[in-house]
Amino acid sequence: MSESDPVEVFPPTLREVMLRPWWIGMLGLCLIVAGVFAWLGQWQLSSAIDGDPLPPGTTESVEPLADVAAPGEYLPEPLVGQRVEATGTWVPGDFLIVQSRFNDDVEGFWVTGQLRLPSPDDSGAKTSVAVAIGWAATEADAEDAVDRLNDGANASHVVTGRLISDEGAALPPAGADPWTMTSMSPAALLAQWHDIDGLDVYRPYLASEQAEAGLIDISSPAPDEGSGVNWLNIFYAIEWAIFAGLAFYIWYRLAKDAWEREVEELEEAAEPEEGAVLGN
């Protein structure tokens, strides 16, 4: 072969490209990222299984409200439906009606109230819990109950019922009064309560077991016993495993794209040389 003969250049293989220092370094980075994702998946998986679930029937024992929840805090999932007892006085003028409440599959109305709890110390701090007092079949019956409750609002009351998480505020039906409520939300009730300066409010509400003022008892059965498995956390753990695999796929895809570009550039560079040889 003479010096003028063209030297044939063979393109690298994909394996050769992947074994270059740059791509080995990128692989190491992907290993670190995948390791973090795997750790997060393991953490989610361990959090999905409650290793210390509440004993069956725990929610059926009556506990003081202050021992189960604190003002402003979310109610932990295992304690939703816990029977509690609270002592306080009704705040006059804060008996509000919530529509679209079902009692044994019958639609009606709830009458709710602000139960002002006594201060645990001499600080004079104000604390309240929203209470679903009872159910009425018609709005007229609910309004009559509100009048009776306002008449006896200053007396001390002991309320026993289930502690339930805030349902969240909901928009009123089209054309209805803007203050109309269709969900039991202490936050929405707070917007219409009186004497709320410096007031601490419980996030969950209390569904009373015994109705007052001629209302009907609210149907509130015991919550289903949980399985001890949080499926949402399991879903998150699967997501992290997918992300870990995706990190390796991205590395492979980038390396393959780089290899394909290099092969294409070599082929394009070889074409003019071949044309020149044929011209001679």
One Martini backbone bead per residue (centre of mass of N, CA, C, O) as a GRO file, in nm:
protein
  280
    1MET     BB    1   0.095   0.037   0.025
    2SER     BB    2   0.064   0.352  -0.036
    3GLU     BB    3   0.064   0.680   0.075
    4SER     BB    4  -0.193   0.755  -0.118
    5ASP     BB    5  -0.359   0.570   0.018
    6PRO     BB    6  -0.640   0.526   0.176
    7VAL     BB    7  -0.756   0.527   0.507
    8GLU     BB    8  -0.940   0.313   0.681
    9VAL     BB    9  -1.220   0.403   0.888
   10PHE     BB   10  -1.351   0.277   1.176
   11PRO     BB   11  -1.616   0.274   1.356
   12PRO     BB   12  -1.731   0.275   1.651
   13THR     BB   13  -1.867   0.118   1.899
   14LEU     BB   14  -2.089   0.134   2.149
   15ARG     BB   15  -1.905   0.007   2.363
   16GLU     BB   16  -1.662   0.199   2.322
   17VAL     BB   17  -1.811   0.456   2.403
   18MET     BB   18  -1.901   0.361   2.695
   19LEU     BB   19  -1.577   0.321   2.780
   20ARG     BB   20  -1.537   0.599   2.812
   21PRO     BB   21  -1.466   0.823   3.055
   22TRP     BB   22  -1.714   1.004   3.029
   23TRP     BB   23  -1.933   0.768   3.042
   24ILE     BB   24  -1.836   0.650   3.307
   25GLY     BB   25  -1.890   0.904   3.471
   26MET     BB   26  -2.194   0.917   3.406
   27LEU     BB   27  -2.257   0.644   3.532
   28GLY     BB   28  -2.177   0.720   3.819
   29LEU     BB   29  -2.393   0.940   3.847
   30CYS     BB   30  -2.634   0.750   3.802
   31LEU     BB   31  -2.577   0.573   4.048
   32ILE     BB   32  -2.628   0.793   4.255
   33VAL     BB   33  -2.914   0.868   4.173
   34ALA     BB   34  -3.034   0.581   4.196
   35GLY     BB   35  -2.966   0.550   4.496
   36VAL     BB   36  -3.148   0.773   4.597
   37PHE     BB   37  -3.411   0.658   4.478
   38ALA     BB   38  -3.395   0.387   4.631
   39TRP     BB   39  -3.406   0.509   4.914
   40LEU     BB   40  -3.680   0.648   4.880
   41GLY     BB   41  -3.836   0.388   4.819
   42GLN     BB   42  -3.771   0.248   5.088
   43TRP     BB   43  -3.899   0.464   5.268
   44GLN     BB   44  -4.185   0.444   5.153
   45LEU     BB   45  -4.223   0.142   5.215
   46SER     BB   46  -4.184   0.163   5.525
   47SER     BB   47  -4.424   0.378   5.554
   48ALA     BB   48  -4.663   0.190   5.444
   49ILE     BB   49  -4.599   0.022   5.704
   50ASP     BB   50  -4.753  -0.032   6.004
   51GLY     BB   51  -4.583  -0.136   6.294
   52ASP     BB   52  -4.808   0.035   6.499
   53PRO     BB   53  -5.102  -0.028   6.523
   54LEU     BB   54  -5.403   0.012   6.624
   55PRO     BB   55  -5.612  -0.125   6.809
   56PRO     BB   56  -5.894  -0.267   6.802
   57GLY     BB   57  -6.137  -0.022   6.899
   58THR     BB   58  -6.005   0.253   6.977
   59THR     BB   59  -6.229   0.461   6.865
   60GLU     BB   60  -6.456   0.370   7.099
   61SER     BB   61  -6.313   0.531   7.295
   62VAL     BB   62  -6.342   0.787   7.526
   63GLU     BB   63  -6.177   1.095   7.475
   64PRO     BB   64  -6.018   1.362   7.522
   65LEU     BB   65  -5.968   1.602   7.299
   66ALA     BB   66  -5.674   1.696   7.393
   67ASP     BB   67  -5.556   1.387   7.356
   68VAL     BB   68  -5.597   1.378   7.026
   69ALA     BB   69  -5.588   1.694   6.976
   70ALA     BB   70  -5.492   2.010   6.824
   71PRO     BB   71  -5.489   2.316   6.752
   72GLY     BB   72  -5.422   2.339   6.399
   73GLU     BB   73  -5.421   2.030   6.355
   74TYR     BB   74  -5.396   1.746   6.207
   75LEU     BB   75  -5.554   1.443   6.163
   76PRO     BB   76  -5.470   1.144   6.205
   77GLU     BB   77  -5.572   0.870   6.041
   78PRO     BB   78  -5.619   0.667   6.290
   79LEU     BB   79  -5.819   0.908   6.434
   80VAL     BB   80  -6.046   0.884   6.251
   81GLY     BB   81  -6.340   0.862   6.451
   82GLN     BB   82  -6.284   0.941   6.723
   83ARG     BB   83  -6.393   0.933   7.041
   84VAL     BB   84  -6.507   1.229   7.210
   85GLU     BB   85  -6.473   1.489   7.469
   86ALA     BB   86  -6.651   1.805   7.528
   87THR     BB   87  -6.634   2.118   7.708
   88GLY     BB   88  -6.883   2.388   7.682
   89THR     BB   89  -6.995   2.677   7.498
   90TRP     BB   90  -7.215   2.837   7.318
   91VAL     BB   91  -7.219   3.061   7.052
   92PRO     BB   92  -7.401   3.307   6.983
   93GLY     BB   93  -7.492   3.308   6.634
   94ASP     BB   94  -7.322   3.014   6.547
   95PHE     BB   95  -7.569   2.874   6.406
   96LEU     BB   96  -7.524   2.664   6.133
   97ILE     BB   97  -7.606   2.563   5.800
   98VAL     BB   98  -7.585   2.244   5.631
   99GLN     BB   99  -7.603   2.108   5.334
  100SER     BB  100  -7.618   1.798   5.200
  101ARG     BB  101  -7.706   1.584   5.431
  102PHE     BB  102  -7.671   1.246   5.522
  103ASN     BB  103  -7.921   1.014   5.668
  104ASP     BB  104  -7.958   0.723   5.574
  105ASP     BB  105  -7.996   0.835   5.261
  106VAL     BB  106  -8.101   1.115   5.367
  107GLU     BB  107  -8.162   1.431   5.280
  108GLY     BB  108  -8.032   1.733   5.448
  109PHE     BB  109  -7.948   1.891   5.764
  110TRP     BB  110  -7.711   2.077   5.943
  111VAL     BB  111  -7.636   2.171   6.273
  112THR     BB  112  -7.409   2.416   6.383
  113GLY     BB  113  -7.132   2.489   6.619
  114GLN     BB  114  -6.965   2.689   6.863
  115LEU     BB  115  -6.734   2.548   7.088
  116ARG     BB  116  -6.634   2.686   7.381
  117LEU     BB  117  -6.345   2.643   7.549
  118PRO     BB  118  -6.174   2.615   7.816
  119SER     BB  119  -5.912   2.729   7.973
  120PRO     BB  120  -5.626   2.555   8.085
  121ASP     BB  121  -5.564   2.839   8.199
  122ASP     BB  122  -5.494   3.190   8.289
  123SER     BB  123  -5.467   3.324   7.988
  124GLY     BB  124  -5.746   3.334   7.812
  125ALA     BB  125  -5.763   3.145   7.593
  126LYS     BB  126  -5.908   3.080   7.274
  127THR     BB  127  -6.123   2.789   7.210
  128SER     BB  128  -6.247   2.593   6.929
  129VAL     BB  129  -6.518   2.375   6.809
  130ALA     BB  130  -6.671   2.214   6.564
  131VAL     BB  131  -7.027   2.125   6.554
  132ALA     BB  132  -7.238   1.858   6.484
  133ILE     BB  133  -7.547   1.841   6.629
  134GLY     BB  134  -7.762   1.784   6.383
  135TRP     BB  135  -8.052   1.659   6.210
  136ALA     BB  136  -8.255   1.769   5.924
  137ALA     BB  137  -8.502   1.744   5.680
  138THR     BB  138  -8.543   2.057   5.701
  139GLU     BB  139  -8.487   2.393   5.701
  140ALA     BB  140  -8.704   2.469   5.907
  141ASP     BB  141  -8.606   2.277   6.131
  142ALA     BB  142  -8.324   2.400   6.151
  143GLU     BB  143  -8.414   2.691   6.229
  144ASP     BB  144  -8.559   2.613   6.488
  145ALA     BB  145  -8.307   2.498   6.629
  146VAL     BB  146  -8.145   2.759   6.630
  147ASP     BB  147  -8.335   2.914   6.820
  148ARG     BB  148  -8.308   2.720   7.063
  149LEU     BB  149  -7.998   2.735   7.092
  150ASN     BB  150  -7.979   3.042   7.147
  151ASP     BB  151  -8.140   3.035   7.420
  152GLY     BB  152  -7.907   2.805   7.543
  153ALA     BB  153  -7.596   2.901   7.502
  154ASN     BB  154  -7.475   2.961   7.809
  155ALA     BB  155  -7.461   2.678   7.867
  156SER     BB  156  -7.324   2.395   7.964
  157HIS     BB  157  -7.152   2.143   7.761
  158VAL     BB  158  -7.153   1.793   7.672
  159VAL     BB  159  -6.964   1.648   7.405
  160THR     BB  160  -7.023   1.352   7.212
  161GLY     BB  161  -6.799   1.218   6.953
  162ARG     BB  162  -6.671   1.240   6.635
  163LEU     BB  163  -6.360   1.281   6.483
  164ILE     BB  164  -6.331   1.487   6.187
  165SER     BB  165  -6.226   1.581   5.900
  166ASP     BB  166  -6.192   1.822   5.694
  167GLU     BB  167  -6.373   1.875   5.387
  168GLY     BB  168  -6.381   2.143   5.280
  169ALA     BB  169  -6.446   2.386   5.084
  170ALA     BB  170  -6.746   2.494   4.901
  171LEU     BB  171  -6.925   2.585   4.652
  172PRO     BB  172  -7.201   2.721   4.583
  173PRO     BB  173  -7.468   2.711   4.428
  174ALA     BB  174  -7.619   2.827   4.170
  175GLY     BB  175  -7.782   3.121   4.296
  176ALA     BB  176  -7.690   3.117   4.574
  177ASP     BB  177  -7.596   3.194   4.861
  178PRO     BB  178  -7.264   3.264   4.937
  179TRP     BB  179  -7.303   3.124   5.241
  180THR     BB  180  -7.347   2.857   5.143
  181MET     BB  181  -7.333   2.517   5.274
  182THR     BB  182  -7.202   2.167   5.171
  183SER     BB  183  -6.969   2.157   5.387
  184MET     BB  184  -6.759   2.042   5.654
  185SER     BB  185  -6.593   2.348   5.754
  186PRO     BB  186  -6.422   2.521   5.984
  187ALA     BB  187  -6.311   2.744   5.796
  188ALA     BB  188  -6.593   2.836   5.692
  189LEU     BB  189  -6.719   2.893   5.969
  190LEU     BB  190  -6.516   3.106   6.070
  191ALA     BB  191  -6.616   3.331   5.864
  192GLN     BB  192  -6.907   3.344   6.054
  193TRP     BB  193  -6.801   3.399   6.315
  194HIS     BB  194  -6.767   3.511   6.639
  195ASP     BB  195  -6.522   3.603   6.829
  196ILE     BB  196  -6.202   3.554   6.670
  197ASP     BB  197  -5.996   3.694   6.826
  198GLY     BB  198  -5.744   3.481   6.907
  199LEU     BB  199  -5.843   3.212   6.781
  200ASP     BB  200  -5.853   2.868   6.838
  201VAL     BB  201  -5.878   2.596   6.599
  202TYR     BB  202  -6.000   2.309   6.501
  203ARG     BB  203  -5.977   2.124   6.218
  204PRO     BB  204  -6.157   1.935   6.315
  205TYR     BB  205  -6.467   1.781   6.377
  206LEU     BB  206  -6.773   1.733   6.566
  207ALA     BB  207  -6.987   1.450   6.585
  208SER     BB  208  -7.263   1.422   6.738
  209GLU     BB  209  -7.449   1.169   6.906
  210GLN     BB  210  -7.637   1.393   7.046
  211ALA     BB  211  -7.900   1.564   6.994
  212GLU     BB  212  -8.046   1.889   6.973
  213ALA     BB  213  -8.331   2.074   6.952
  214GLY     BB  214  -8.496   1.831   6.790
  215LEU     BB  215  -8.295   1.672   6.661
  216ILE     BB  216  -8.119   1.434   6.479
  217ASP     BB  217  -7.920   1.191   6.486
  218ILE     BB  218  -7.613   1.126   6.372
  219SER     BB  219  -7.484   0.921   6.138
  220SER     BB  220  -7.185   0.749   6.296
  221PRO     BB  221  -6.997   0.516   6.228
  222ALA     BB  222  -6.758   0.314   6.251
  223PRO     BB  223  -6.465   0.276   6.140
  224ASP     BB  224  -6.273   0.112   5.946
  225GLU     BB  225  -6.046  -0.117   5.955
  226GLY     BB  226  -5.730  -0.105   5.899
  227SER     BB  227  -5.448  -0.259   5.729
  228GLY     BB  228  -5.161  -0.090   5.757
  229VAL     BB  229  -5.172   0.019   5.452
  230ASN     BB  230  -5.014   0.254   5.234
  231TRP     BB  231  -5.073   0.293   4.900
  232LEU     BB  232  -4.942   0.564   4.836
  233ASN     BB  233  -4.653   0.486   4.923
  234ILE     BB  234  -4.625   0.254   4.722
  235PHE     BB  235  -4.651   0.426   4.471
  236TYR     BB  236  -4.401   0.599   4.531
  237ALA     BB  237  -4.198   0.364   4.531
  238ILE     BB  238  -4.241   0.293   4.233
  239GLU     BB  239  -4.156   0.564   4.120
  240TRP     BB  240  -3.860   0.556   4.220
  241ALA     BB  241  -3.786   0.301   4.057
  242ILE     BB  242  -3.837   0.429   3.783
  243PHE     BB  243  -3.632   0.660   3.811
  244ALA     BB  244  -3.384   0.478   3.835
  245GLY     BB  245  -3.417   0.350   3.552
  246LEU     BB  246  -3.418   0.623   3.395
  247ALA     BB  247  -3.123   0.702   3.444
  248PHE     BB  248  -3.003   0.471   3.267
  249TYR     BB  249  -3.153   0.534   3.006
  250ILE     BB  250  -3.037   0.815   2.961
  251TRP     BB  251  -2.745   0.726   2.939
  252TYR     BB  252  -2.786   0.536   2.698
  253ARG     BB  253  -2.913   0.741   2.503
  254LEU     BB  254  -2.677   0.946   2.497
  255ALA     BB  255  -2.459   0.748   2.403
  256LYS     BB  256  -2.601   0.664   2.140
  257ASP     BB  257  -2.621   0.943   2.015
  258ALA     BB  258  -2.316   0.993   2.005
  259TRP     BB  259  -2.246   0.749   1.827
  260GLU     BB  260  -2.428   0.823   1.583
  261ARG     BB  261  -2.287   1.092   1.522
  262GLU     BB  262  -2.001   0.979   1.476
  263VAL     BB  263  -2.071   0.790   1.242
  264GLU     BB  264  -2.191   1.009   1.058
  265GLU     BB  265  -1.935   1.184   1.037
  266LEU     BB  266  -1.751   0.965   0.911
  267GLU     BB  267  -1.922   0.914   0.661
  268GLU     BB  268  -1.913   1.206   0.553
  269ALA     BB  269  -1.595   1.224   0.538
  270ALA     BB  270  -1.564   0.974   0.330
  271GLU     BB  271  -1.711   1.063   0.068
  272PRO     BB  272  -1.509   1.267  -0.073
  273GLU     BB  273  -1.272   1.066  -0.095
  274GLU     BB  274  -1.414   0.866  -0.284
  275GLY     BB  275  -1.468   1.075  -0.510
  276ALA     BB  276  -1.169   1.142  -0.565
  277VAL     BB  277  -1.075   0.860  -0.652
  278LEU     BB  278  -1.271   0.828  -0.893
  279GLY     BB  279  -1.163   1.088  -1.052
  280ASN     BB  280  -0.869   0.961  -1.099
   0.00000   0.00000   0.00000
